[in-house]
Amino acid sequence: MLNHKELIRDYIALHYEIEAVESNMAMPEEEPKSRRKSFLSMPKAYGHKHAELLSLDSFELDESFSDYLFRLIDEKGLKDSEVYKKANLDRKLFSKIRSGSYHIGKMSAIALALALELDKKEAEKLLSKAGYSLSNAILFDVIISYFLEQRVYDFFTINDILLEYDQKTF
């Protein structure tokens, strides 16, 4: 059996970008909000020649988090109840997620990725559907990345390591 407590130290040393967090390096300033308007937000009144061509109807949105999640559940042959119980989510929250009108939090999205036993690439795709990612500048994310890469999905093991590093648990 792998000793995750010893292996995680090496993994963190390789992946955790401590320097970026500690040095508070100044990031390049963003463009002022006044200059960040997209073509979609420019009405015809401003005289933009392509404004009528850039309606939302002409864009096809990617599959939503909810659609992707439930497709994964079906593909893996799992029951919804198995997934939300393993992820430690309640039925009401899971129902809101199914409706597609609820924006899931990052912790819940990660819990679902673990409950579905996704590999790191699949988990990152699921997270991206909710607008999140795993960052090497966030210790919690590095620890989760380790377990995804090792294909360890046991919440007790994961929470044990998260507690050892004073991180939020599931």
Secondary structure as UniProt FT lines:
FT   HELIX           4..15
FT   HELIX           18..23
FT   HELIX           33..35
FT   HELIX           39..41
FT   HELIX           44..46
FT   TURN            49..50
FT   HELIX           51..53
FT   HELIX           56..58
FT   HELIX           65..75
FT   TURN            76..77
FT   HELIX           80..86
FT   TURN            87..88
FT   HELIX           91..99
FT   HELIX           106..115
FT   TURN            116..117
FT   HELIX           120..129
FT   TURN            130..131
FT   TURN            136..137
FT   HELIX           139..150
FT   HELIX           155..164
FT   TURN            165..166
//
